[in-house]
Amino acid sequence: MRSTGRSKSRPAVVVAASLALAAAAVVVPHAPPAQAAPYVEVVENAGADCTFPSLPAAQSNARLPDPFKRADGTRITSKADWRCQREQTRRLAERYVYGEKPGRPATVSGSVTSSRITVNVSHGGRSTSFSANVSLPSGNGPHPAVVVYGGFGADTATIRSSGAAVISFDPYAVGKEGTGRATKQGAFYDIYGSSSQTGLLMAWAWGVSRIIDVIEASDGTILRADATGVTGCSRFGKGAIVAGAFDQRIALTMPIESGTAGVPIFRGIPGEGAQSLSSAYGEQPWFGDAFGSYTGNPNNLPVDTHQLLGLVAPRGLFIMDNPHIANLGPRSASVAALGAAEIYRALGAAGNITYWSDVADGSHCANRPEWRTPLQQNIQKFLLGTGSSQGQMRISSRAQGSLAQWVDWTTPTLTDGPGSTPSPTPTSSPTPTSSPTPTSSPTPTQSPTPTSSPTPTQSPTPTSSPTPTPGPGGCTATVSLNQWNGGFVATVRVTAGSSSLNGWTTTVALPGGAAVSNAWSSVSSGTSGTVRFTNAPWNGSVGAGQSTEFGFQGTGSGQGLTLTCT
C-alpha cells in the first residue's frame, strides 16, 4: 500500500464535519471511493502548534536564506523536523511579505452542486459570502477539482479531459484590485477590515481555503476535498502559488508566468530587468503592507521565494514559465525552483516538483503544447492517484539561472523517523513527445558551498534608450526593450523633472508592423501606430526627480520606437 503521509485522524474529522453541515450539500448517489491524493494534510496548517522563542531577524544577506536553518542557528536533521521548520518559514513569509492569513473563521458554511459552490463566512460579529462556478468532467463523481483563478490558468480543457473538475474562482470577490492599502475591499476585508495589513495574494488564498472548507463539509458525492489543485496565470499565478503554499490540503499547485510577487526570487529581480519590487508593490496591494520596507533592499529579507515554494513540499508543484519576457523574471524564477527542488530532495520527494520554461511561444499566458503532457501527468499523480511520473527541471537556455551563485549552504540528508515525510518510490518519467529537447538536467544537483561570494549571475542587459535630463516641471520617458523573434516587451520608466507630477501621459510611436497586445501599470489607448499610455490610478503621483514604471508587450519588432512624456 502506498504511503500518503496523511494524518490517521482524517476519517473521523471528515465524518464529523460532514455530519455537522450535511444540510448544506446536495445529495446525489455515491460513486466508489477514490484513492486519497498523496501527501496532502487533513488540516490547512499542520504546524500551527509549533512554538518558537524567536524568529530569524531581518539582516543583510545577498544570498538566499538557508531553508534548513532554525532561528538559533542550528540546522534540522530529520524529516520530522520539517513540520516546525516549515512553520517557521510560513510565519516569516506572513510577517515580512504577504501579511497574516487568519485561521479558519468561527463559521464557514455553504453548498456544493454540480455547477456552483457557495461560501458563507461569519467571524467576530461580521459576515460575508461569495461563490464559484463548477464545471465537471465526464463520468461519475466524486471528482478531484482544480481551482482556476479568474478562469485564467492551466488549460481547462486538458484539466477536465484528465478527469478533474474546474472550479472558476473570482479572486476579486475576495480581494478587489484598484484600492488603496487603507481601503481594501472584498469578502476577506469584510471580515478583517479594510485597513488590514494583509495583501490581496493572501486574501485570495484565504478564499480558496474557504472553498475547500465547504467541499469538506459537503457529503462528498460531487467533489473530493482531499484532491484539490490550484492554478492561475500572471497576477493569478502569483495568487495560485500563495494559495498552495499556505494550505496543506491542496494536493497540486500550478502557477504560470507569475512574475514579480510570484515565483522569482526577490534578490534576483533587480538584476534581471523584471518588474521592480517597488512597481509591483505600488501597482496593486498584492504584497502585505510590511513588504513596503524591503522593496529597495530585498537582501534584508530573512525569507525568499525558494522557501515559499518549499512550503508546498512534498505536495505536487508544477511551475510553468515564459523565458521570452524578461519583465516576468524567468531567470530568477528558475533559481527559486532550483532552490525549492533542494527542499524536495531533502524530504525524499525530488520527483514531486517540475519547472518548465522550455517553450517556443513567447505570448503571455498562452496554452502551450509543451505543457499538455506534464499537466496530464501531474493531475494523474497528485489528484487521481493513478500516476507515478517524476518531476523535471526543463529550464530554457534563454533564462537559466545558477543556484550555486545564490547559496552558501548545502542540502542536508534528512533522516527518516517517526512523523517524517514519506519518500516516494522512484520511477522513470516518460519524456513528453510534444516538448523540445531539455536544456538542463532533469534532476538538479546539490549546490556546492562557495569559498567566496561571487556576484549573482544576471540576465543580459536589455536594449535601453539614452536617459535624457528631465526639463523643469516636465517629465521624460526611457525604455528598456526585451526583443525576441516576433515579439517584445517594453519596460518604460517615467521620471519627473524639478516639480512633482500629478498624472502623466507617455506617447509611443511604434515601428511599422508592431502592435501592442498587453499593457500593465497604465491605461492605454490604441494598439498600433501612435499609442498613448496614461498613468494608472496608483502611479500618477511622482515626486520631483523620482520615477515610476509601466510596461507593454507587443508583436513584431520594437526596435526604433520613440517616446515622449507630458
C-alpha positions as CSV (number, residue, x, y, z in Angstrom):
1,M,0.0,0.0,0.0
2,R,1.3,3.4,-0.9
3,S,2.1,5.7,2.0
4,T,0.3,9.1,1.7
5,G,1.8,10.9,4.7
6,R,-1.8,11.8,5.7
7,S,-2.9,12.1,9.3
8,K,-4.7,9.0,10.6
9,S,-7.3,11.2,12.2
10,R,-8.7,12.3,8.8
11,P,-11.7,9.9,8.5
12,A,-13.1,10.9,11.9
13,V,-12.6,14.6,11.3
14,V,-14.2,14.5,7.8
15,V,-17.2,12.5,9.0
16,A,-17.8,14.9,11.9
17,A,-17.6,17.9,9.6
18,S,-19.8,16.2,7.0
19,L,-22.5,15.5,9.6
20,A,-22.3,19.0,11.0
21,L,-23.1,20.6,7.7
22,A,-24.8,17.8,5.8
23,A,-27.8,20.1,5.1
24,A,-25.7,22.4,3.1
25,A,-24.9,19.8,0.4
26,V,-26.9,18.4,-2.5
27,V,-27.3,14.7,-2.2
28,V,-26.6,12.5,-5.2
29,P,-25.8,8.8,-5.5
30,H,-22.3,7.9,-4.2
31,A,-19.6,6.7,-6.5
32,P,-17.0,4.1,-5.5
33,P,-14.4,5.7,-3.1
34,A,-11.4,7.1,-4.7
35,Q,-7.8,6.8,-3.6
36,A,-6.7,9.6,-1.4
37,A,-4.4,12.1,-3.1
38,P,-0.8,11.6,-1.9
39,Y,1.0,13.9,0.6
40,V,-1.9,16.3,1.5
41,E,-2.7,17.0,5.1
42,V,-6.1,16.9,6.8
43,V,-5.7,20.5,8.1
44,E,-4.9,23.8,6.5
45,N,-1.7,24.2,8.5
46,A,-0.2,21.1,10.2
47,G,2.5,23.2,12.1
48,A,0.1,25.6,13.8
49,D,1.0,24.2,17.2
50,C,4.8,24.8,16.8
51,T,6.3,27.4,19.1
52,F,9.4,29.5,18.7
53,P,11.4,31.6,21.2
54,S,12.1,33.9,18.3
55,L,12.1,34.1,14.5
56,P,15.1,34.9,12.3
57,A,15.6,38.6,12.2
58,A,15.9,40.8,9.2
59,Q,19.6,41.3,8.3
60,S,21.6,42.0,5.2
61,N,22.3,38.8,3.2
62,A,22.9,38.8,-0.5
63,R,22.5,35.1,-0.6
64,L,19.3,33.1,-0.4
65,P,18.5,32.2,3.2
66,D,19.2,28.7,4.3
67,P,15.8,26.9,4.3
68,F,17.1,24.3,6.8
69,K,18.4,26.7,9.5
70,R,16.5,27.4,12.7
71,A,16.4,30.8,14.4
72,D,19.1,29.6,16.9
73,G,21.5,28.9,14.0
74,T,21.2,25.1,14.2
75,R,20.0,23.1,11.2
76,I,17.3,20.5,11.1
77,T,18.5,16.9,10.8
78,S,15.4,14.7,10.2
79,K,12.3,14.8,8.1
80,A,10.2,15.0,11.2
81,D,11.9,18.4,11.9
82,W,10.5,19.8,8.7
83,R,7.0,20.3,10.2
84,C,8.1,23.1,12.6
85,Q,10.8,24.3,10.2
86,R,8.1,24.8,7.6
87,E,6.1,26.7,10.2
88,Q,9.0,29.0,10.9
89,T,9.2,29.8,7.2
90,R,5.4,30.3,6.9
91,R,5.4,32.8,9.8
92,L,8.4,34.7,8.2
93,A,6.5,34.9,4.9
94,E,3.4,36.3,6.7
95,R,5.3,38.8,8.7
96,Y,7.6,40.2,6.0
97,V,6.0,39.6,2.7
98,Y,2.2,38.7,2.4
99,G,0.6,39.6,5.7
100,E,-1.2,37.3,8.1
101,K,-3.5,34.6,6.9
102,P,-6.1,34.1,9.7
103,G,-7.1,30.6,10.7
104,R,-10.5,29.2,9.9
105,P,-13.3,31.6,10.8
106,A,-15.8,30.8,13.5
107,T,-18.4,29.7,11.0
108,V,-18.0,28.6,7.4
109,S,-21.0,27.1,5.6
110,G,-22.2,26.8,2.1
111,S,-23.3,24.3,-0.6
112,V,-21.8,22.2,-3.4
113,T,-23.7,21.4,-6.5
114,S,-22.7,20.2,-9.9
115,S,-22.5,23.8,-11.1
116,R,-21.8,26.0,-8.2
117,I,-20.1,26.4,-4.8
118,T,-21.4,29.0,-2.3
119,V,-19.4,30.1,0.7
120,N,-20.8,31.9,3.8
121,V,-18.5,33.1,6.5
122,S,-19.1,34.7,9.9
123,H,-16.5,35.7,12.4
124,G,-16.2,38.3,15.1
125,G,-19.7,39.7,14.5
126,R,-19.1,40.2,10.8
127,S,-20.4,38.1,7.8
128,T,-19.7,37.8,4.1
129,S,-20.3,35.4,1.2
130,F,-19.0,34.6,-2.2
131,S,-19.4,31.8,-4.8
132,A,-17.6,30.0,-7.5
133,N,-18.8,28.1,-10.6
134,V,-18.1,24.4,-11.1
135,S,-17.6,22.5,-14.4
136,L,-17.5,18.7,-14.0
137,P,-15.6,16.3,-16.2
138,S,-17.4,13.3,-17.7
139,G,-18.1,10.2,-15.6
140,N,-19.4,9.7,-12.1
141,G,-18.2,11.6,-9.0
142,P,-16.8,12.3,-6.6
143,H,-14.3,14.2,-8.7
144,P,-11.0,15.9,-7.9
145,A,-11.0,19.6,-8.8
146,V,-8.7,22.4,-9.8
147,V,-9.4,25.9,-8.6
148,V,-8.7,28.2,-11.6
149,Y,-8.1,31.8,-10.6
150,G,-10.2,34.1,-12.8
151,G,-10.7,31.3,-15.4
152,F,-7.1,32.1,-16.4
153,G,-4.6,29.4,-15.6
154,A,-3.7,25.9,-16.9
155,D,-5.7,24.7,-19.9
156,T,-9.1,23.9,-18.5
157,A,-10.0,21.6,-21.4
158,T,-7.0,19.4,-20.5
159,I,-7.9,19.6,-16.8
160,R,-11.4,18.3,-17.5
161,S,-10.4,15.7,-20.0
162,S,-7.8,14.4,-17.5
163,G,-10.7,13.7,-15.1
164,A,-10.7,16.7,-12.8
165,A,-13.4,19.3,-12.3
166,V,-12.8,23.0,-12.8
167,I,-13.7,25.5,-10.1
168,S,-13.8,29.0,-11.5
169,F,-12.8,31.3,-8.7
170,D,-13.2,35.1,-8.9
171,P,-10.4,36.4,-6.6
172,Y,-11.7,39.9,-6.9
173,A,-14.8,38.9,-5.0
174,V,-12.5,38.2,-2.1
175,G,-9.9,41.0,-2.6
176,K,-10.6,43.7,-5.1
177,E,-7.8,45.3,-7.1
178,G,-7.6,49.1,-7.6
179,T,-8.0,50.1,-4.0
180,G,-5.7,51.9,-1.6
181,R,-4.0,50.0,1.2
182,A,-6.2,51.5,3.8
183,T,-9.4,51.0,1.8
184,K,-9.2,47.4,0.7
185,Q,-12.4,45.7,-0.4
186,G,-13.8,42.2,-0.8
187,A,-15.0,39.3,1.3
188,F,-11.8,38.9,3.2
189,Y,-11.8,42.6,4.2
190,D,-15.5,42.4,5.1
191,I,-14.4,40.1,7.9
192,Y,-10.9,41.5,8.8
193,G,-11.3,45.2,8.0
194,S,-10.5,47.4,5.0
195,S,-7.2,48.6,6.6
196,S,-6.0,45.0,7.2
197,Q,-2.2,44.8,6.5
198,T,-2.8,41.5,4.7
199,G,-2.3,41.9,0.9
200,L,-4.5,40.6,-1.9
201,L,-2.5,37.5,-2.6
202,M,-3.0,36.2,0.9
203,A,-6.7,37.3,0.9
204,W,-7.2,35.3,-2.3
205,A,-5.5,32.3,-0.7
206,W,-7.9,32.6,2.3
207,G,-10.8,32.5,-0.2
208,V,-9.5,29.2,-1.7
209,S,-9.2,27.7,1.7
210,R,-12.8,28.6,2.5
211,I,-13.9,26.9,-0.7
212,I,-12.1,23.8,0.5
213,D,-13.8,24.1,3.9
214,V,-17.2,23.9,2.1
215,I,-16.2,20.9,0.0
216,E,-15.0,19.1,3.1
217,A,-18.3,19.8,4.8
218,S,-20.4,18.5,1.8
219,D,-21.5,14.9,1.5
220,G,-18.5,14.2,-0.8
221,T,-20.5,12.9,-3.7
222,I,-19.7,15.6,-6.2
223,L,-16.2,16.9,-5.3
224,R,-13.3,15.4,-3.3
225,A,-11.9,17.6,-0.5
226,D,-8.7,15.6,-0.4
227,A,-7.8,16.1,-4.1
228,T,-7.8,19.8,-4.9
229,G,-5.4,21.7,-7.2
230,V,-5.0,25.4,-7.8
231,T,-3.7,27.3,-10.9
232,G,-3.6,30.8,-12.3
233,C,-1.5,32.9,-14.8
234,S,0.2,36.2,-14.4
235,R,-1.2,38.0,-11.3
236,F,-3.4,34.9,-10.8
237,G,-0.2,32.8,-10.9
238,K,1.0,34.9,-8.0
239,G,-2.2,34.1,-6.2
240,A,-2.0,30.3,-7.1
241,I,1.5,29.8,-5.5
242,V,0.5,31.6,-2.3
243,A,-2.7,29.5,-2.1
244,G,-0.8,26.3,-2.5
245,A,2.0,27.3,-0.1
246,F,-0.4,28.3,2.7
247,D,-2.9,25.4,2.7
248,Q,-1.5,21.9,3.0
249,R,-4.8,20.4,1.9
250,I,-4.0,21.5,-1.7
251,A,-2.5,18.5,-3.5
252,L,-1.3,20.2,-6.6
253,T,-0.1,23.8,-7.2
254,M,0.4,25.1,-10.7
255,P,1.4,28.8,-11.1
256,I,2.0,30.1,-14.6
257,E,4.2,33.1,-15.6
258,S,3.7,34.6,-12.2
259,G,6.4,37.3,-12.3
260,T,7.3,39.7,-9.5
261,A,5.4,38.9,-6.3
262,G,5.1,35.3,-7.5
263,V,7.9,32.7,-8.1
264,P,11.0,34.7,-8.9
265,I,13.5,35.3,-6.1
266,F,13.2,38.8,-4.7
267,R,17.0,39.1,-4.6
268,G,17.4,38.4,-8.3
269,I,14.7,40.7,-9.6
270,P,16.8,44.0,-9.5
271,G,19.5,42.4,-11.7
272,E,17.2,40.8,-14.3
273,G,15.2,43.7,-15.7
274,A,11.9,42.3,-14.3
275,Q,9.2,44.4,-12.9
276,S,10.7,46.1,-9.9
277,L,9.6,45.2,-6.4
278,S,8.5,48.8,-5.8
279,S,6.5,48.8,-9.0
280,A,4.7,45.6,-8.0
281,Y,4.1,46.9,-4.5
282,G,2.6,50.1,-5.9
283,E,0.7,48.6,-8.8
284,Q,-1.8,46.7,-6.5
285,P,-1.8,45.8,-2.8
286,W,-0.7,42.3,-3.7
287,F,2.0,42.2,-1.1
288,G,1.3,42.8,2.6
289,D,1.8,46.3,3.8
290,A,5.0,45.3,5.7
291,F,6.8,44.5,2.4
292,G,7.0,48.1,1.6
293,S,10.1,48.5,3.8
294,Y,12.0,46.0,1.6
295,T,11.2,46.9,-2.0
296,G,14.6,48.7,-2.2
297,N,16.6,46.3,-0.2
298,P,15.4,42.7,-0.6
299,N,18.7,41.4,0.7
300,N,17.4,42.4,4.2
301,L,14.6,39.9,4.0
302,P,15.0,36.8,6.2
303,V,13.0,34.8,3.6
304,D,12.8,34.5,-0.2
305,T,10.6,32.7,-2.7
306,H,12.6,29.4,-2.9
307,Q,11.3,29.0,0.7
308,L,7.8,30.0,-0.4
309,L,7.9,27.2,-3.0
310,G,9.3,24.9,-0.3
311,L,6.2,25.4,1.8
312,V,4.4,23.3,-0.9
313,A,6.8,20.4,-0.4
314,P,6.3,17.4,-0.5
315,R,3.0,18.0,-2.3
316,G,2.8,18.4,-6.1
317,L,4.3,21.6,-7.6
318,F,4.2,22.3,-11.4
319,I,5.6,25.7,-12.3
320,M,5.1,26.9,-15.9
321,D,7.1,29.9,-17.0
322,N,7.9,32.0,-20.1
323,P,11.6,32.6,-20.8
324,H,10.9,35.2,-23.6
325,I,9.7,38.0,-21.4
326,A,12.3,39.4,-19.0
327,N,9.7,41.5,-17.3
328,L,8.4,38.2,-15.7
329,G,11.8,37.4,-14.1
330,P,12.2,33.9,-15.6
331,R,15.8,33.7,-14.7
332,S,15.1,34.5,-11.0
333,A,12.1,32.1,-11.2
334,S,14.4,29.2,-12.3
335,V,16.7,29.9,-9.4
336,A,13.7,29.8,-7.0
337,A,12.6,26.5,-8.5
338,L,16.1,25.0,-8.2
339,G,16.3,26.1,-4.6
340,A,12.9,24.6,-3.8
341,A,14.0,21.4,-5.5
342,E,16.7,21.1,-2.9
343,I,14.0,21.2,-0.2
344,Y,12.0,18.5,-2.0
345,R,15.2,16.4,-2.4
346,A,16.0,16.7,1.3
347,L,12.5,15.4,2.1
348,G,12.9,12.4,-0.3
349,A,10.3,13.9,-2.7
350,A,12.5,15.2,-5.6
351,G,10.1,13.7,-8.1
352,N,7.2,15.9,-7.0
353,I,8.4,19.3,-8.4
354,T,8.5,20.3,-12.0
355,Y,9.7,23.6,-13.5
356,W,9.1,24.1,-17.2
357,S,10.2,27.1,-19.2
358,D,11.5,25.4,-22.3
359,V,8.7,26.7,-24.6
360,A,8.8,28.1,-28.1
361,D,5.9,30.6,-27.9
362,G,6.6,33.9,-26.2
363,S,3.0,35.0,-25.8
364,H,2.0,35.8,-22.3
365,C,-0.3,33.1,-20.7
366,A,-0.7,31.1,-23.9
367,N,-1.9,27.4,-23.8
368,R,1.3,25.7,-24.8
369,P,1.6,22.2,-26.3
370,E,4.8,21.6,-24.3
371,W,2.8,21.7,-21.0
372,R,-0.1,19.4,-22.0
373,T,1.5,16.1,-21.2
374,P,3.1,17.1,-17.9
375,L,-0.2,18.7,-16.9
376,Q,-2.0,15.4,-17.5
377,Q,0.7,13.6,-15.6
378,N,0.6,15.8,-12.6
379,I,-3.2,15.5,-12.4
380,Q,-2.9,11.8,-12.6
381,K,-0.3,11.6,-9.9
382,F,-1.5,14.1,-7.4
383,L,-5.2,14.4,-7.9
384,L,-6.3,11.0,-9.2
385,G,-3.6,8.9,-7.5
386,T,-3.1,6.8,-10.7
387,G,0.3,8.1,-12.0
388,S,3.9,7.9,-10.9
389,S,5.7,10.3,-13.3
390,Q,8.7,12.1,-12.0
391,G,9.2,15.9,-12.0
392,Q,11.6,17.6,-14.3
393,M,13.7,20.7,-14.5
394,R,13.1,21.9,-18.1
395,I,14.8,25.3,-17.9
396,S,15.2,27.2,-21.2
397,S,18.7,28.3,-22.1
398,R,17.2,31.8,-22.7
399,A,16.7,32.4,-19.0
400,Q,18.7,29.8,-17.0
401,G,19.7,30.9,-13.5
402,S,22.6,29.4,-11.4
403,L,21.6,28.3,-7.9
404,A,25.3,28.0,-7.0
405,Q,25.7,31.7,-7.4
406,W,23.0,32.4,-4.8
407,V,23.6,30.0,-2.0
408,D,26.3,29.4,0.7
409,W,24.5,26.4,2.2
410,T,24.4,22.7,1.3
411,T,21.4,20.4,1.3
412,P,21.3,18.1,4.3
413,T,20.5,14.4,4.2
414,L,17.4,14.3,6.5
415,T,17.0,11.1,8.3
416,D,13.7,9.1,8.5
417,G,11.9,8.8,11.8
418,P,8.5,8.9,13.4
419,G,6.4,11.6,11.8
420,S,8.8,12.0,8.9
421,T,7.6,12.8,5.4
422,P,7.4,9.7,3.3
423,S,9.8,9.1,0.5
424,P,8.1,8.1,-2.8
425,T,9.4,5.2,-4.8
426,P,11.5,6.5,-7.7
427,T,10.2,5.7,-11.1
428,S,11.3,6.8,-14.6
429,S,9.3,9.5,-16.3
430,P,8.4,9.3,-20.0
431,T,9.6,12.3,-22.0
432,P,6.6,14.3,-23.4
433,T,6.5,13.8,-27.1
434,S,5.4,17.4,-27.7
435,S,8.2,19.0,-25.8
436,P,11.5,20.3,-27.1
437,T,14.8,18.8,-26.0
438,P,15.6,19.7,-22.4
439,T,18.2,22.4,-21.9
440,S,19.0,21.3,-18.3
441,S,19.4,18.1,-16.4
442,P,16.1,16.6,-15.2
443,T,17.2,16.5,-11.6
444,P,19.0,19.5,-10.1
445,T,22.3,18.7,-8.4
446,Q,23.4,19.7,-5.0
447,S,24.8,23.2,-4.9
448,P,28.4,23.4,-3.6
449,T,29.4,25.7,-0.8
450,P,31.3,28.6,-2.4
451,T,34.5,29.6,-0.9
452,S,34.0,33.2,-1.8
453,S,31.0,35.4,-2.5
454,P,30.6,35.6,-6.3
455,T,28.4,38.2,-7.9
456,P,25.0,36.7,-8.6
457,T,24.5,35.9,-12.3
458,Q,22.4,38.5,-14.1
459,S,20.4,38.4,-17.3
460,P,21.9,40.1,-20.3
461,T,21.2,43.9,-20.3
462,P,18.2,44.7,-22.5
463,T,18.5,47.4,-25.1
464,S,17.8,50.8,-23.4
465,S,17.2,54.3,-24.7
466,P,19.6,57.0,-23.6
467,T,18.5,58.7,-20.4
468,P,17.6,62.3,-21.1
469,T,17.6,65.0,-18.5
470,P,14.0,65.9,-17.4
471,G,13.1,69.5,-18.1
472,P,11.9,71.9,-15.4
473,G,8.4,70.8,-14.3
474,G,8.2,68.2,-17.1
475,C,8.9,64.5,-17.4
476,T,10.9,62.1,-19.5
477,A,10.3,58.5,-20.6
478,T,13.0,56.0,-21.3
479,V,12.5,52.4,-22.5
480,S,14.2,49.1,-21.8
481,L,13.5,46.6,-24.6
482,N,13.4,42.8,-24.5
483,Q,13.1,41.6,-28.1
484,W,12.6,38.1,-29.4
485,N,11.6,36.7,-32.8
486,G,8.1,38.0,-33.4
487,G,7.6,40.0,-30.2
488,F,8.9,42.2,-27.5
489,V,8.3,43.6,-24.0
490,A,9.0,47.3,-23.3
491,T,9.5,48.5,-19.8
492,V,9.1,52.3,-19.7
493,R,10.4,54.5,-16.9
494,V,8.7,57.9,-16.4
495,T,10.8,60.4,-14.5
496,A,9.6,63.7,-13.1
497,G,11.6,66.9,-13.6
498,S,12.1,69.5,-10.9
499,S,8.4,69.5,-10.0
500,S,6.3,66.6,-8.9
501,L,3.8,65.1,-11.3
502,N,0.1,64.6,-10.7
503,G,-0.7,62.5,-13.7
504,W,1.4,61.8,-16.8
505,T,0.9,60.6,-20.4
506,T,3.6,58.8,-22.5
507,T,3.1,58.7,-26.2
508,V,4.8,55.9,-28.0
509,A,5.4,55.8,-31.8
510,L,5.6,52.2,-32.8
511,P,7.6,50.9,-35.7
512,G,5.7,49.7,-38.8
513,G,4.1,46.3,-38.2
514,A,4.4,46.5,-34.4
515,A,1.3,46.3,-32.2
516,V,0.6,46.4,-28.5
517,S,-1.0,43.2,-27.2
518,N,-0.9,43.7,-23.5
519,A,-0.1,46.5,-21.0
520,W,0.3,46.9,-17.3
521,S,0.6,49.7,-14.7
522,S,-1.0,52.1,-17.3
523,V,-4.2,52.8,-19.3
524,S,-3.5,52.5,-23.0
525,S,-5.3,54.0,-26.0
526,G,-4.8,52.3,-29.3
527,T,-2.7,49.3,-30.3
528,S,-0.6,50.4,-33.4
529,G,0.9,53.5,-34.9
530,T,1.0,56.1,-32.1
531,V,-0.2,54.7,-28.8
532,R,-0.9,56.8,-25.7
533,F,-0.3,55.4,-22.2
534,T,-1.6,57.3,-19.2
535,N,-0.9,56.6,-15.6
536,A,-2.9,54.0,-13.6
537,P,-4.8,55.2,-10.5
538,W,-1.9,54.2,-8.2
539,N,1.2,55.6,-10.1
540,G,0.2,59.1,-11.3
541,S,1.8,60.9,-8.4
542,V,5.5,61.1,-8.9
543,G,7.8,63.2,-6.7
544,A,10.3,65.7,-8.2
545,G,13.2,63.7,-9.7
546,Q,11.5,60.4,-8.9
547,S,10.4,57.7,-11.3
548,T,7.7,55.1,-11.8
549,E,7.4,52.3,-14.4
550,F,4.9,50.8,-16.7
551,G,5.2,48.2,-19.5
552,F,3.6,46.7,-22.5
553,Q,4.0,43.6,-24.6
554,G,3.9,43.8,-28.4
555,T,4.1,41.8,-31.6
556,G,6.6,42.5,-34.3
557,S,9.7,44.5,-33.6
558,G,10.1,47.2,-31.0
559,Q,13.4,48.4,-32.3
560,G,13.3,52.1,-33.1
561,L,10.2,53.0,-31.1
562,T,10.2,56.6,-29.8
563,L,8.6,58.1,-26.7
564,T,7.5,61.5,-25.4
565,C,6.2,62.3,-22.0
566,T,3.8,65.1,-20.8
